[in-house]
Amino acid sequence: EEASAIDQALTLLSSDECDKAIDILEDIGRRPKNPVYLQVLASAYACRANFNEIEFLATDIEAIDTDATDFFKSLSILSL
């Protein structure tokens, strides 16, 4: 059941069907000890929020200033 739900959710995520993927994963109940389940569930919620991991890594990560005085300011101007 758990592995099947994860596989179904991944298939749905590849088609940007975020809410359906979340529904399938949430319907089987939370699996806090399964890192794959948690990763796919997090990806589904990120999908729902229009978060794009590739864009973040390609564009936004370079804009983060690790200097203590400018760190939070740099976070506030990220595109995502």
C-alpha contacts under 8 A as a table, 3 or more apart, distances in Angstrom:
res1	aa1	res2	aa2	distance
1	E	4	S	5.15
1	E	5	A	6.10
1	E	28	I	7.75
2	E	5	A	5.19
2	E	6	I	6.30
2	E	28	I	7.08
3	A	6	I	5.12
3	A	7	D	6.19
4	S	7	D	5.08
4	S	8	Q	6.12
5	A	8	Q	5.08
5	A	9	A	6.03
5	A	24	I	6.09
5	A	25	L	6.04
5	A	28	I	7.66
6	I	9	A	5.06
6	I	10	L	6.15
6	I	25	L	6.85
6	I	36	V	7.96
6	I	37	Y	6.35
6	I	40	V	6.98
7	D	10	L	5.17
7	D	11	T	6.30
8	Q	11	T	5.13
8	Q	12	L	6.25
8	Q	21	A	7.24
8	Q	24	I	7.65
9	A	12	L	5.03
9	A	13	L	6.08
9	A	20	K	7.50
9	A	21	A	4.28
9	A	22	I	7.26
9	A	24	I	6.57
9	A	25	L	6.92
9	A	40	V	7.40
9	A	44	A	7.93
10	L	13	L	5.01
10	L	14	S	6.27
10	L	21	A	7.28
10	L	40	V	7.02
11	T	14	S	5.26
11	T	15	S	6.85
12	L	15	S	5.22
12	L	16	D	6.36
12	L	17	E	5.06
12	L	18	C	6.87
12	L	20	K	6.93
12	L	21	A	5.69
13	L	16	D	4.76
13	L	17	E	5.40
13	L	18	C	5.73
13	L	21	A	6.44
13	L	44	A	6.71
13	L	47	C	7.57
14	S	17	E	7.56
16	D	47	C	7.14
17	E	20	K	5.66
17	E	21	A	6.39
18	C	21	A	5.19
18	C	22	I	6.27
18	C	44	A	5.35
18	C	45	Y	7.11
18	C	47	C	5.69
18	C	48	R	5.37
19	D	22	I	5.05
19	D	23	D	6.12
19	D	44	A	7.44
19	D	48	R	6.73
20	K	23	D	5.04
20	K	24	I	6.27
21	A	24	I	5.28
21	A	25	L	6.33
21	A	41	L	7.94
21	A	44	A	6.27
22	I	25	L	5.21
22	I	26	E	5.92
22	I	41	L	6.50
22	I	44	A	5.86
22	I	45	Y	7.04
23	D	26	E	5.18
23	D	27	D	5.84
24	I	27	D	5.23
24	I	28	I	6.91
25	L	28	I	5.77
25	L	29	G	6.99
25	L	30	R	7.65
25	L	37	Y	7.82
25	L	41	L	6.71
26	E	29	G	5.14
26	E	30	R	6.31
31	R	34	N	5.54
31	R	37	Y	6.57
31	R	38	L	7.13
32	P	35	P	7.32
32	P	37	Y	7.94
32	P	38	L	6.76
34	N	37	Y	5.36
34	N	38	L	6.35
35	P	38	L	5.02
35	P	39	Q	6.03
36	V	39	Q	5.06
36	V	40	V	6.18
37	Y	40	V	5.29
37	Y	41	L	6.05
38	L	41	L	5.04
38	L	42	A	5.98
39	Q	42	A	5.12
39	Q	43	S	6.13
40	V	43	S	4.96
40	V	44	A	6.12
41	L	44	A	5.01
41	L	45	Y	6.35
42	A	45	Y	5.21
42	A	46	A	6.08
43	S	46	A	4.92
43	S	47	C	5.96
44	A	47	C	4.95
44	A	48	R	6.29
45	Y	48	R	4.98
45	Y	49	A	6.35
46	A	49	A	5.03
46	A	50	N	6.26
46	A	51	F	5.13
46	A	52	N	7.76
47	C	50	N	5.01
47	C	51	F	5.72
47	C	52	N	7.44
48	R	51	F	7.60
51	F	80	L	6.45
52	N	55	E	5.40
52	N	56	F	6.22
52	N	80	L	7.73
53	E	56	F	5.05
53	E	57	L	6.20
54	I	57	L	5.23
54	I	58	A	5.98
55	E	58	A	5.04
55	E	59	T	5.66
55	E	60	D	7.10
56	F	59	T	5.46
56	F	60	D	4.81
56	F	61	I	6.04
56	F	80	L	7.06
57	L	60	D	6.20
57	L	61	I	5.42
57	L	62	E	7.91
58	A	61	I	6.95
58	A	62	E	7.76
59	T	62	E	6.17
59	T	63	A	7.37
60	D	63	A	5.24
60	D	64	I	7.02
60	D	78	L	5.69
60	D	79	S	6.66
60	D	80	L	7.74
61	I	64	I	5.59
62	E	65	D	8.00
63	A	74	S	6.40
63	A	75	L	7.97
63	A	78	L	7.17
64	I	71	F	6.67
64	I	74	S	5.18
64	I	75	L	6.22
65	D	70	D	6.06
65	D	71	F	5.07
65	D	74	S	5.72
66	T	70	D	7.14
66	T	71	F	5.31
67	D	70	D	5.52
67	D	71	F	5.69
68	A	71	F	5.44
69	T	72	F	7.65
70	D	73	K	5.22
70	D	74	S	6.12
71	F	74	S	5.28
71	F	75	L	6.47
72	F	75	L	5.02
72	F	76	S	6.35
73	K	76	S	5.21
73	K	77	I	6.91
74	S	77	I	5.62
74	S	78	L	6.97
75	L	78	L	5.62
